């Protein structure tokens, strides 16, 4: 049995930028009573507050939950309240350089969308994210814009040349994430090791994009045992199975309180 269950967020625990539904919130609450849980995503802290924490109950064992925004470049833990343990933010000069490169890459590719909803570029502190249709775009529009990743791969290729000292990754359905070099969900797995004093062999990672080119694949490459799910509904069934195993097995995962 594993000591820690780590999850991707969008497409795994919730639909893109949507809150946990009632069933998922209940299942996570049950899981937190018998296991340590981590959630890692390219989104920033406010996105986790909106999508996840707003749906959990005060009686859920939040001390067993770790939140890793921007793929682990930030880390939050609960100790009577949510506390930021660290944040590896960009400097002002780095942010300006990245934002200028994004503007140039989108223009040179000719792939800027005619219609968008909300801001196209979001400063997440330790990550700059370009959302082709805007931060508030409806899910159906996002699904149809770049289903085969071809548009974003073209923009990414331009960015790789413009800012080779940074890491550029495809994220979500329409976004491109820029971080310090080497920061991805594999990096997040190593931060879990460091902060929670577990090993990669202790971690089970669950995500919807655990395939070459997918934004969850780095967690598997890092060495965490992984389960690739199709969607939120399949994640629910996996959580139910983990809870059942925890309740029946004499080899229990170790909660944060020991």
C-alpha positions in Angstrom: 0.0 0.0 0.0 1.1 3.6 -0.7 1.6 6.3 1.9 0.4 9.1 -0.3 -2.2 9.5 -3.1 -1.4 12.5 -5.4 -3.9 13.8 -8.0 -3.9 16.1 -11.0 -6.8 18.6 -10.8 -8.5 19.6 -14.1 -9.8 16.6 -16.0 -9.1 14.3 -13.0 -10.8 15.6 -9.9 -12.9 18.3 -11.7 -13.8 19.5 -15.1 -11.6 22.3 -16.4 -11.7 25.3 -14.0 -14.9 23.9 -12.4 -15.5 23.1 -8.8 -15.5 19.6 -7.4 -19.0 18.1 -7.8 -20.8 16.9 -4.6 -19.8 13.2 -5.1 -16.1 14.0 -5.6 -16.0 16.3 -2.6 -17.5 13.6 -0.4 -15.1 10.9 -1.7 -12.1 13.1 -1.1 -13.4 13.8 2.4 -13.6 10.0 3.0 -10.1 9.5 1.5 -8.6 12.1 3.8 -9.7 10.1 6.8 -7.5 7.1 5.8 -4.7 8.5 3.6 -2.5 11.4 2.9 -3.5 13.2 -0.2 -1.8 15.8 -2.5 -3.2 17.7 -5.4 -0.8 19.2 -8.0 -1.7 21.4 -10.9 -0.4 24.2 -13.1 -3.1 26.5 -11.6 -2.3 29.0 -8.9 -3.5 29.0 -5.2 -6.7 30.9 -5.8 -7.8 28.3 -8.4 -7.4 25.6 -5.7 -9.4 27.6 -3.2 -12.2 28.0 -5.8 -12.2 24.5 -7.2 -11.3 22.3 -4.3 -11.2 23.9 -0.8 -14.5 25.7 -1.2 -16.2 22.3 -1.6 -14.5 20.4 1.3 -16.1 20.5 4.8 -14.5 21.8 8.0 -14.6 18.3 9.5 -12.6 16.8 6.7 -9.0 16.0 7.8 -7.3 18.8 6.0 -4.1 18.2 7.9 -3.7 15.2 5.6 -4.0 17.3 2.4 -1.1 19.0 0.6 -1.7 21.5 -2.2 1.0 22.1 -4.9 0.1 25.0 -7.2 2.1 25.6 -10.4 3.4 22.0 -10.5 5.1 22.2 -7.2 6.8 25.6 -7.5 4.5 26.5 -4.5 3.5 24.3 -1.6 0.6 24.8 0.9 -0.1 22.7 4.0 -2.8 22.9 6.7 -2.0 23.6 10.3 -5.0 25.3 11.8 -5.2 27.3 8.6 -3.5 27.1 5.2 0.2 28.1 5.2 2.5 28.6 2.2 5.7 26.7 2.9 7.6 28.2 -0.1 7.1 29.9 -3.5 9.7 29.9 -6.2 8.5 33.1 -8.0 9.9 34.8 -11.1 11.7 38.1 -10.9 10.0 41.1 -12.5 12.6 41.0 -15.4 11.9 37.3 -16.0 8.1 38.0 -16.1 8.6 40.8 -18.7 10.8 38.6 -20.8 8.3 35.7 -20.8 5.3 37.9 -21.5 7.0 39.6 -24.4 8.0 36.2 -25.8 4.4 34.9 -25.6 3.1 37.9 -27.5 5.8 37.5 -30.2 5.2 33.7 -30.5 1.4 34.0 -30.8 1.7 36.7 -33.4 4.3 34.9 -35.5 2.3 31.7 -35.5 -0.9 33.4 -36.7 -2.9 31.4 -34.2 -4.3 34.1 -32.0 -8.0 33.5 -31.5 -10.4 36.1 -32.8 -12.7 35.7 -29.8 -11.6 35.3 -26.2 -13.0 35.4 -22.7 -11.0 37.2 -20.1 -7.2 37.7 -19.9 -5.0 35.8 -22.2 -1.9 35.9 -20.0 -2.0 35.2 -16.3 0.9 35.8 -13.9 0.8 33.0 -11.3 4.0 34.1 -9.5 6.1 31.1 -10.2 4.4 30.4 -13.6 3.2 32.5 -16.5 0.2 30.9 -18.3 -1.1 31.7 -21.8 -4.7 30.7 -22.3 -5.5 30.9 -26.0 -9.2 31.7 -25.5 -8.8 33.6 -22.2 -9.0 32.6 -18.6 -12.8 32.5 -18.5 -13.5 30.7 -21.8 -16.4 28.1 -21.7 -15.4 24.5 -21.6 -17.0 23.6 -24.9 -15.2 26.3 -26.8 -11.9 25.2 -25.2 -12.4 21.5 -26.2 -12.9 22.3 -29.8 -10.1 24.9 -30.3 -7.0 22.6 -30.2 -8.1 19.0 -29.7 -5.0 17.5 -31.4 -2.5 19.9 -29.7 -1.2 21.1 -33.1 -1.9 24.8 -32.6 -0.2 24.9 -29.2 2.7 22.8 -30.4 3.4 25.4 -33.0 3.3 28.3 -30.5 5.5 26.2 -28.1 8.1 25.6 -30.8 8.4 29.4 -31.2 8.6 29.9 -27.4 11.3 27.3 -27.0 13.5 29.3 -29.4 12.7 32.7 -27.8 13.1 31.7 -24.1 15.3 28.5 -24.1 16.3 29.1 -20.5 12.7 28.4 -19.3 10.5 25.4 -19.4 7.5 25.6 -21.8 4.7 23.0 -21.5 1.2 22.4 -22.8 -1.3 22.5 -20.1 -5.1 21.9 -19.8 -7.1 22.3 -23.1 -5.9 25.6 -24.4 -3.1 26.8 -22.3 0.7 26.9 -22.4 2.6 27.2 -19.1 6.1 28.7 -18.7 8.1 28.0 -15.5 11.7 28.0 -14.4 13.6 25.2 -16.2 12.9 21.7 -14.8 9.6 22.5 -13.1 6.9 20.0 -14.0 4.8 17.4 -12.1 7.9 15.3 -11.8 9.5 18.2 -9.9 6.3 18.3 -7.8 6.8 14.6 -6.9 10.3 15.3 -5.7 9.0 18.2 -3.6 6.5 15.9 -2.0 9.4 13.5 -1.1 11.3 16.4 0.4 8.6 18.1 2.4 6.6 15.1 3.5 9.5 12.7 4.0 8.2 10.0 1.7 9.9 8.3 -1.2 8.7 8.1 -4.8 7.8 4.4 -4.2 5.4 5.6 -1.5 3.4 7.7 -3.9 0.5 6.8 -6.2 -0.2 9.5 -8.8 -3.6 9.7 -10.6 -4.1 11.9 -13.7 -5.9 12.1 -17.0 -2.8 12.9 -19.2 -0.2 10.3 -18.2 1.1 9.7 -21.8 4.1 11.0 -23.7 3.4 14.7 -24.3 0.7 14.8 -21.6 1.1 17.3 -18.8 0.9 14.5 -16.2 3.5 12.2 -17.8 6.4 13.8 -15.9 5.1 12.4 -12.6 5.3 8.9 -14.0 8.8 9.5 -15.5 9.9 10.7 -12.1 9.2 7.2 -10.7 5.8 7.6 -9.0 3.4 4.6 -9.7 0.6 6.0 -11.8 -3.0 5.4 -12.9 -4.2 7.1 -16.0 -8.0 7.9 -15.8 -10.3 8.9 -18.7 -12.2 11.5 -16.8 -13.6 12.6 -13.4 -16.1 9.8 -13.2 -13.3 7.2 -13.6 -11.3 9.0 -10.9 -14.3 8.5 -8.5 -14.3 4.8 -9.1 -10.5 4.6 -8.4 -10.9 6.6 -5.2 -13.7 4.2 -4.1 -11.4 1.3 -4.7 -8.5 2.9 -2.7 -10.8 3.6 0.2 -12.1 0.0 0.2 -8.6 -1.3 0.1 -7.6 1.0 3.0 -10.5 -0.2 5.1 -9.8 -3.9 4.5 -6.0 -3.9 4.5 -3.9 -4.3 7.7 -1.2 -2.2 6.0 -2.6 1.3 6.3 -1.3 4.4 4.7 0.2 6.8 7.2 -1.9 9.9 7.8 -0.1 13.2 8.6 -0.8 12.8 12.3 1.0 9.4 12.3 
